[in-house]
Amino acid sequence: MPFCTQCGNQVGITDIFCAKCGGRQAASPPPRPPGTEFLSDLSPRTASMLCYIPMVGWVASIFVLAAPRFQHDRVARFHAFQGLYLFVVWLIVDWVLSPIVSFAPGGGFHEARLIRSLLHLTVFVAWIWMIVKTSQEQVYHLPIVGELADRSVSEQR
């Protein structure tokens, strides 16, 4: 509960004048719209790092791309796009390449499983690599995915 700036008496949050002395109170800041508290306190570096959390970073990427706060932050938007595209690579490996490798003629079950695991491990290592690079505030362009992300950011200007 706030106090009067003149006499120190308790006043309500929305009170314009003190009930005891009649002194005018300082204007309180306007309330934040619901749901924006999280994004307003989030630094661009942290938002960029969240875009690379394995398997769920795509959610943070969408929040960064949709948030007005990061609308003009080129670096945060780059990381959001690159995080989204890296998740798409994971989906391509999981839904397209893994079944192809599994049903390829002449490939044994163990070999197919090894190739699928190596592809998943590669994408997972890329996510961790990008978290480390982003935490050091370095903008690192992954091959192909980084170029696509850079192009996506440029097209939005």
Steps between C-alpha positions, in 0.01 A plus 500: 500500500648842407535796731420870456787706364404790735404356839593129480141375548403180318320564172342270245682404184254694283458800736582834342474697828580404861189461719681650804688804365355536149844495338523397138659158451752404237347332199548127504631335184230359275437131552655260252272309267450140614755256366772758427679483834720213384617662179556849639758379753672266256834615359565446129790269585283278719220499242751396234632219718150369566448458126756217499366285783478152348150393397317801654703796374257546213243630751741769624584580137136567421467722809808700400375544143153601617606733784496872419799538734727308261349635179806714422765283668675342202719265707215357709288452188791329324536253787124443506494415129812285524352316800180436305687376195718276716183346643376446143827316428428279802154426362641421155750259654232342717213479251669478161859378519453244777228304316698515176810364672297233680344366180801539272585177317813326622513696823481296815299595804806590706655714229175690448467558871859626519450744212175629651670546839793685344268737315304574818823545695625748239191718533510474881867606505411795274237611755749482788769673288261785425403540867869536586571743216192708579588513871834651395306752286649367179288486187590170338345403166445126469547367147184535287277565803687820589475629146126435498461677835702798381288522187179479705610788724600710197168443328310640797657846479 
